[in-house]
Structure formats: structure tokens, C-alpha cells
Amino acid sequence: MTDPVTPVTFPPAFLWGAATSAYQIEGAVREDGRTPSIWDTFSHTPGKTLGGEHGDIAVDHYHRYREDVALMAELGLTAYRFSVSWSRVQPTGRGPAVQVGLDFYRRLVDELLAKGIKPAVTLYHWDLPQELEDAGGWPERDTAYRFAEYAQIVGEALGDRVENWITLNEPWCSAFLGYASGVHAPGRTDPAASLRAAHHLNLAHGLGTTALRSVMPARNSVAISLNSSVVRPLSESPADLAAVRRIDDLANGVFHGPILKGAYPATLLAATSGLTDWSYVLDGDLRAIHQPLDALGLNYYTPTLVSAAQEQPKGPRTDGHGASDHSPWPAADDVAFHQTPGDRTEMGWTIDPSGLHELIMRYTKEAPGLPLYITENGAAYDDKPDADGRVHDPERIAYLHGHLSAVRRAIADGADVRGYYLWSLLDNFEWAYGYGKRFGAVYVDYATLTRTPKSSAHWYGEAARTGTLPSPSPETT
Ligand code: FCB
């Protein structure tokens, strides 16, 4: 690890950002023509989210975006990654756009640009218009075509002022938490459908990239954000190493294979042959998916530890993404998941910055020359205001210091990492966990929606303003 005494200084052009997503912060779910997405339906279905919580109001960013942008500017952040709600701009998931929906994002972008904050737009952060799910969702090929049309609409509306674009956020979660374990919307538990969904998400990325480029200035950058797992073996035994290979294919190769190399891993096709024959991969699909990218986004929270197993331990599986009796890993019943050693965040996720370094170095090798962004990294803690109303979160500062140091070390080792987006700007709706997990650098009082920057926000702001990580020790924060 980097010696804490050495100042950890970043290249001058490095972007210091924060990230959010539409359904987690916007609220205003029934305003200005927006229709339900799969997350509206799912969160309003009894038993799907903690305490039945939903994003109807969330943190009301739709009405408070000016305040939120001003906060980022005061802190000194230089970049902001947000997502567009598909059902706000194209309510039925097809056909003409709703201008008032697009106008919201145009105002947000203009506000950011006026404050010198570089916007990065994610087109899809899990909130499929419900009508498209009713028509079959991601397991259906048509959803990829619909995504390309939507990408073109948003690209036309914002491409003149937004340079950094991300097609999909974490397609692994969309495919396997949405359609295999069912802990995310739409909550289906059909392993074969989840593999079809993965392919159509890949196709959506490829067609969406082409659609964006057909309407945007050539200077704009198109990327995808993957939550590539850092998969480690419990032992070096051949069986445990084979387990790593299987999970690596299902977590990573299923996306980066076609996207970066134009092919699904042969080992993935073989391992899943009992579930699917992949006949929905049509001629030309791999060419459509394998578009040259301008950058790659990596989201990292914690590594994954696996071994071979004769059978799964009894009881609901968690694998770190929410409890379900169904596995998010198709064709991997002979793989067991283990808790990695070390301190954990409120999500139960082990804190291990070495995994972030490993991930960056992996893609530096697998995609030489491709600029990388850390499009999400952060930690949930049970933050509470003190008697003076201040929120001290030294654990989050330590987490950020450790992970940003790992990024810096990767840059020193030759990686081309151009920026870092902290997850998240604000406490928000954490999917199946409702409002129970606070990831924000800014505390939100859910009764009043008041925003209070935590000490980590001030710490991170200083890093952004100076390009050097302040000491992580509590007395300086
Ligand atoms: C990522 C998601 C993001 C948030 C963080 C904690 O998987 O992209 O929306 O839930 O995890």
C-alpha cells in the first residue's frame, strides 16, 4: 500500500466526481408525463424492498437539482455522473420523446456547465419503462432496438453539451439480479432468461453506441460501466481455480468478451449449455456489440471469494447483493461463495482497496490504450448527525483514502485512469435495501430532505481542489 506519509497527488486533469442515478434520487415519479419503470412496480410490490420503501420522493432531486449542483460546486467537485430516466423522456419506451422530460436534463446539464462541473450521462441505470418489461423485457431482442432509439433521442438532445457518455450501468445487475436471483426489478427468477437478458443488454450497448455516434459530435466519448468482479480462489487447488474461472466468465467475460473482443468466452458457452443454446445470438450481433469504445467505466466495491462446492450451504443466498433463494449465477451450483476476511462496511462488503488496483491493472492489460474511469466506488455507513447537526464519517474517509490511493498506485504502475466518481453524492434509495444504507458524502434527513455535507464530503472536496489526498486521520477532518 502507499505510504500514508507520502502525499498522494493526482495528475492535474484527473476528474473528481460524484455519481448518482435517476430512480435513486429524483422522486417526482408521476410528474411531467413520466410513467412507471420496473423499479416503480417492483418497489411497490409487497416484500420486494426493505419496509416497502420506494423512490416516489427519494431525495426530491428533480426539484432540488440546483441546490445539489451548488453543493458540488461549493465542495469543489469537477465532474458529476447522473442517469437519465428512460420513462421520463420516452414514457412508453418507444416513439416520440417528451420534451419536458428532456428539458429537465438540459437544465441540469446547463447548471453543471455553468458551475464548471463536467457532466457524464448514463443512459440506463436499471429503470426500464414498465411497458417494455410487459412486452418481455431484456430477454427480448426488441428491447435492445428500443434502447438504441432512446439513446439517439438523448444523444440528439444533449450531445452538443455533454462529452462523456455511458450506455449501461452494470449490466450484470440488470441481467442476473433482475432475471435470475430476482432481488432487483423486475424480480424474475429464470436463469435461462437472465442469459438472454445479458446478450440483449450487450446488443443494446452496441446499437446504442452506434446510435449515439450517429447524432453526436465526434469529440464525445462513449463508454460502458461494468461492475467487473475481482474473483479470488479460496485455495490454489485446481477445483477452486476452476470455480474462479466460472464466476469470472459469468461476472465479467459475458460482458467484456463480446464488448472488448467480439466473442463470448468458449468456457462460458460450454458451462451454460445445459440452460441455453445461445441461439438468440444472431449473425452480425457480435460485430454490432464489438464497437470501439472511447473509455471504460469500472465500478468497484469489494472482491469476491469462491471455491468449488459439492452443494450450496442451506438457507437464502446473499452473495452480497440481497437475499434470495435463487442464485444470481446461472450454471454455478457447484461454486460456493465465501466472506472475504477484513473489516466490512454497513453493506457487509469487505473493505479491500487492493481489489481496485487489481481490477484497474487487469483492464490495463485486457484493453490496452483504453482510458479508464472509476465510475463508482464508495461505502455505506450508519451515519447520524451529532448534537450540533454535523455528520462525522471517519470510516468513509478511510475507505476513500484507501481506494483513491489504490487508484493512484495503478496510475503509477502505468494505468490510464482519468477520473473517479464517488458513489454517491447524496444518501439515497439503495434499491432492495430502501433508505437503510447511506452511501452519500452528503447526509440527507429523509423527514425534511435537508442536505448536510458529511466530513467525508469536505475531505473529498479538499482532494478535488488540491489534487492531493488530505490525511485520513479524524483530527484533520
Ligand atoms: C452499484 C449501483 C449503484 C449503487 C451502488 C451501491 O451496484 O450501480 O446504483 O446501488 O451499487
Boltz pocket constraint, residues with backbone or C-beta under 6 A from the ligand:
constraints:
  - pocket:
      binder: B
      contacts: [[A, 21], [A, 24], [A, 169], [A, 170], [A, 173], [A, 227], [A, 299], [A, 376], [A, 423], [A, 429], [A, 430], [A, 431], [A, 439]]
      max_distance: 6.0
